[in-house]
Amino acid sequence: LSDPPEALTLLAADSVSMTAAILAKKNSGKTYLAMVLAEEFMSSDSIPIVVLDPTGVWFGLRSMADGLPSSFNILTLGGDYGDLSITAKDGSKVAMLINSIRPNPTVIDLSSLAPVEQHEFVADFAEKLFTIAERSPIHVIIDGAFREEQSGSELARILRVLAKDVEEMDFDYLLT
């Protein structure tokens, strides 16, 4: 890392061209760290982000620590705090919407969908986004909780799409 550790820095503009994972024990702050990084990406004004949130905690990006609204114009889809509701069948439509409003940051809250529905949505979303998106950077943040109890075939489809597109296009992932 760096010496001293507090001197560790990562420029948001440099990190958009990398794939990363935050790995740690359960309840150790992985999502919080990813949120801090997302705020840095949004502050740069040049890095569009999309968050896939299976647990419904990312709506917090819309407010500051003191509860006041944040300065970021974040579109939230799905979940209890979404601007628009989503269903398992909306993955392709949401991808087209996100592509049309780039670089507006977007949180896709999947918490109201059953696990198998989350996988269906994400598989359709990823396939469509990576088919239609321009060849410009976008940072896709995939929060944890996409577990093996979910549909194996849809999970395999998601992973195939992500692996293919990370090599072919300028899409990057932050897995927590």
C-alpha positions as a printed NumPy array, in Angstrom:
array([[  0.   ,   0.   ,   0.   ],
       [  1.556,   3.262,   1.049],
       [  3.83 ,   4.408,   3.797],
       [  2.302,   5.849,   5.923],
       [ -1.066,   4.137,   5.276],
       [ -3.015,   7.403,   5.617],
       [ -1.173,   8.669,   2.536],
       [ -3.005,   6.142,   0.376],
       [ -4.837,   7.976,  -2.385],
       [ -6.781,   6.881,  -5.411],
       [ -7.839,   9.458,  -7.964],
       [-11.421,   8.952,  -9.098],
       [-10.505,   9.603, -12.736],
       [ -7.818,   6.905, -12.604],
       [-10.069,   4.343, -10.946],
       [-12.77 ,   4.402, -13.62 ],
       [-10.564,   2.322, -15.874],
       [-10.09 ,  -0.491, -13.384],
       [-12.067,  -3.377, -12.027],
       [-11.968,  -3.685,  -8.254],
       [-13.431,  -5.638,  -5.38 ],
       [-13.803,  -4.766,  -1.724],
       [-13.366,  -7.953,   0.247],
       [-13.776,  -8.201,   4.007],
       [-15.753,  -9.905,   6.753],
       [-19.503,  -9.44 ,   7.062],
       [-20.488,  -6.09 ,   8.63 ],
       [-16.994,  -4.627,   8.274],
       [-17.953,  -1.57 ,   6.199],
       [-17.621,  -2.754,   2.589],
       [-20.776,  -1.   ,   1.446],
       [-19.866,   2.157,   3.349],
       [-16.448,   2.256,   1.644],
       [-18.102,   1.719,  -1.739],
       [-20.49 ,   4.607,  -0.993],
       [-17.562,   6.885,  -0.166],
       [-15.929,   5.911,  -3.463],
       [-19.218,   6.505,  -5.305],
       [-19.399,  10.006,  -3.806],
       [-15.873,  10.663,  -5.045],
       [-16.833,   9.452,  -8.524],
       [-19.901,  11.72 ,  -8.503],
       [-17.812,  14.675,  -7.305],
       [-15.555,  14.336, -10.324],
       [-18.525,  15.052, -12.649],
       [-16.895,  12.898, -15.301],
       [-17.587,   9.387, -14.088],
       [-21.143,   8.139, -14.521],
       [-22.081,   5.519, -11.946],
       [-24.798,   2.91 , -11.714],
       [-25.319,   1.05 ,  -8.446],
       [-27.012,  -2.35 ,  -8.35 ],
       [-28.316,  -2.518,  -4.782],
       [-29.938,  -5.822,  -3.761],
       [-30.43 ,  -4.772,  -0.116],
       [-31.943,  -1.286,  -0.364],
       [-29.284,   0.682,   1.519],
       [-27.888,   2.891,  -1.238],
       [-30.781,   5.384,  -1.105],
       [-28.619,   6.995,   1.589],
       [-26.484,   8.614,  -1.115],
       [-29.313,  11.118,  -1.47 ],
       [-28.671,  12.628,   1.957],
       [-25.766,  13.978,   3.958],
       [-24.73 ,  12.68 ,   7.381],
       [-26.827,  15.432,   9.001],
       [-29.945,  14.27 ,   7.121],
       [-30.02 ,  17.185,   4.684],
       [-30.324,  16.401,   0.974],
       [-27.046,  15.779,  -0.822],
       [-25.981,  17.975,  -3.706],
       [-25.969,  15.008,  -6.087],
       [-28.894,  14.543,  -8.448],
       [-29.295,  10.783,  -8.037],
       [-32.038,   8.871,  -9.8  ],
       [-33.242,   5.988,  -7.637],
       [-35.247,   3.218,  -9.249],
       [-37.12 ,   0.584,  -7.255],
       [-37.27 ,  -0.04 ,  -3.535],
       [-39.091,   1.948,  -0.873],
       [-37.461,   5.286,  -1.797],
       [-37.362,   4.997,  -5.583],
       [-38.438,   7.709,  -7.985],
       [-39.937,   4.962, -10.146],
       [-40.863,   1.37 ,  -9.337],
       [-39.302,  -1.535, -11.221],
       [-40.173,  -5.169, -11.871],
       [-38.041,  -8.16 , -12.77 ],
       [-39.006,  -7.617, -16.437],
       [-37.689,  -4.004, -16.575],
       [-33.934,  -4.642, -16.87 ],
       [-33.662,  -3.745, -20.574],
       [-35.882,  -0.662, -20.216],
       [-33.849,   0.603, -17.276],
       [-30.613,   0.116, -19.25 ],
       [-32.023,   2.242, -22.08 ],
       [-33.113,   4.921, -19.59 ],
       [-29.699,   5.014, -17.914],
       [-27.925,   5.246, -21.262],
       [-30.142,   8.202, -22.221],
       [-29.504,  10.187, -18.997],
       [-25.751,   9.608, -18.655],
       [-23.801,  10.855, -16.72 ],
       [-26.592,  11.168, -14.125],
       [-25.81 ,   8.797, -11.225],
       [-28.377,   6.053, -10.731],
       [-29.145,   3.658,  -7.907],
       [-31.163,   0.587,  -8.835],
       [-32.721,  -0.709,  -5.631],
       [-33.597,  -4.369,  -6.141],
       [-34.632,  -5.047,  -2.538],
       [-38.334,  -5.36 ,  -3.347],
       [-37.635,  -8.163,  -5.838],
       [-37.223, -11.82 ,  -4.9  ],
       [-33.676, -13.165,  -5.38 ],
       [-34.497, -14.947,  -8.64 ],
       [-36.195, -11.756,  -9.91 ],
       [-33.102,  -9.716,  -9.01 ],
       [-31.01 , -12.015, -11.177],
       [-33.441, -11.801, -14.071],
       [-33.417,  -7.996, -13.864],
       [-29.625,  -7.72 , -13.626],
       [-29.017, -10.195, -16.458],
       [-31.376,  -8.299, -18.794],
       [-30.015,  -4.938, -17.615],
       [-26.368,  -5.88 , -18.169],
       [-26.999,  -7.44 , -21.566],
       [-28.87 ,  -4.378, -22.81 ],
       [-26.608,  -1.731, -21.27 ],
       [-23.483,  -3.256, -22.73 ],
       [-25.147,  -3.611, -26.126],
       [-26.411,  -0.036, -26.433],
       [-24.031,   2.056, -24.356],
       [-21.577,   4.343, -26.048],
       [-17.897,   3.518, -25.767],
       [-17.372,   5.86 , -22.86 ],
       [-16.581,   4.937, -19.28 ],
       [-19.293,   3.974, -16.843],
       [-18.69 ,   2.621, -13.38 ],
       [-21.076,  -0.144, -12.352],
       [-21.088,  -0.772,  -8.621],
       [-22.474,  -4.173,  -7.707],
       [-23.157,  -4.372,  -4.013],
       [-22.944,  -7.759,  -2.339],
       [-25.734, -10.168,  -1.575],
       [-26.086, -11.759,  -5.003],
       [-25.862, -15.186,  -3.467],
       [-25.849, -18.741,  -4.74 ],
       [-29.403, -19.402,  -3.513],
       [-30.536, -17.367,  -6.478],
       [-31.19 , -18.806,  -9.9  ],
       [-28.019, -20.505, -11.102],
       [-28.758, -20.016, -14.799],
       [-29.443, -16.285, -14.417],
       [-26.325, -15.868, -12.262],
       [-24.263, -17.645, -14.902],
       [-25.779, -15.361, -17.562],
       [-24.891, -12.241, -15.541],
       [-21.323, -13.406, -15.052],
       [-20.908, -14.217, -18.763],
       [-22.15 , -10.758, -19.75 ],
       [-19.925,  -9.01 , -17.225],
       [-16.823, -11.005, -18.168],
       [-17.367, -10.385, -21.878],
       [-18.015,  -6.671, -21.56 ],
       [-15.216,  -5.891, -19.152],
       [-12.778,  -7.024, -21.847],
       [-14.521,  -5.45 , -24.839],
       [-15.692,  -2.083, -23.562],
       [-14.879,   0.621, -21.09 ],
       [-17.146,  -0.652, -18.308],
       [-15.785,  -1.224, -14.888],
       [-17.123,  -2.834, -11.762],
       [-16.697,  -2.333,  -8.076],
       [-17.863,  -5.41 ,  -6.232],
       [-18.557,  -5.203,  -2.508]])
